[in-house]
Amino acid sequence: MSFLASLASAFKGGGGARVPLARSFTSPWSFAVEPSGTRAPYDYNRALRQAYLENPVAQRAVRLVAEGVGSAPLAAIGEEPARLVTATSTGQPLLETLAAQLLLHGNGYVQLVKDAAGRPVELYALRPERVAVVQDEQGWPAAYRYRVGDSTLTIPVEDERGWPSPR
């Protein structure tokens, strides 16, 4: 088959045999339905490591988006809320940390720390892979369980006055 006949066959569908326009496709998720079970079961930490830590392009993309969110201008309703949101959380800007967590984990959690008078003094970004939601009997979130190694901190959703709980 000549080049022109192949070209006409590809675009017009005419002529003799059709020219293959693409290679065959195999879904990257095909291992999920394979009966042989040749792949290891899904592990969140391993998948995150492969998708982000071992991929400099993904690292740069997440960093660009997180820095963009962190540098976006905010319209604060007061000086104190603006100070809380623009402060750093564990040495990193809070909004950048939350943006990166949302991109990588799909969730972001912030612990509100209050002083003795009940005023918010700090917002602390919690690592989403360490947080588990504790449901009440109706299925609504009642508390958050934060695990670090062997220690666990249970943070109620609201304090006794109905405000977001500091601990």
Phi, psi and omega in degrees: 000130181284168181298316181293322178294322178294319180294317178295322179294322182290321185264331184255344182077006182266179178085200185278244185288145179280146177272131178293129183271341181209162175287164177292152185248134173237124182295139176292347179262008183295338179296337182292333181253003179287128180288341184289335180063042184287336180266153177291156177299157184297130178234118185301312182296321178293318179295319178295319179298316180291320185283331186242302187294328181264008184232101182295333178292318177294321178300315180294319180296315179296318181295319179299315181292315181297318178293325176296318177294317181293332181264001179292140179291141180248142174258094183275151178269358178187170181289321183293313176298323179295321179296320180295317185285326182273355178288166178271152176239113185054042175086356179240149176301135186301312183293325176295318179298314180295321179296317179295320179295320177296320179293319186273324187247341182085358179218158174214135181234140179233130175265132179265120179257127181248157175273186183296332180277355179091008178272139177295133179241339181203146170248129185237121180285125177266147179286122187298330181287350178259357184259134173235137180274129177261123183265152172274186184293342178262000178095001179274151178297127178252330181199169176238132179255118182251120184247130173228107183062238180269347182267146181229134177243125177259121183250112178294153182293318182228152174275188184293341179263002178090006178271158176305133187285140177281336181215000000 
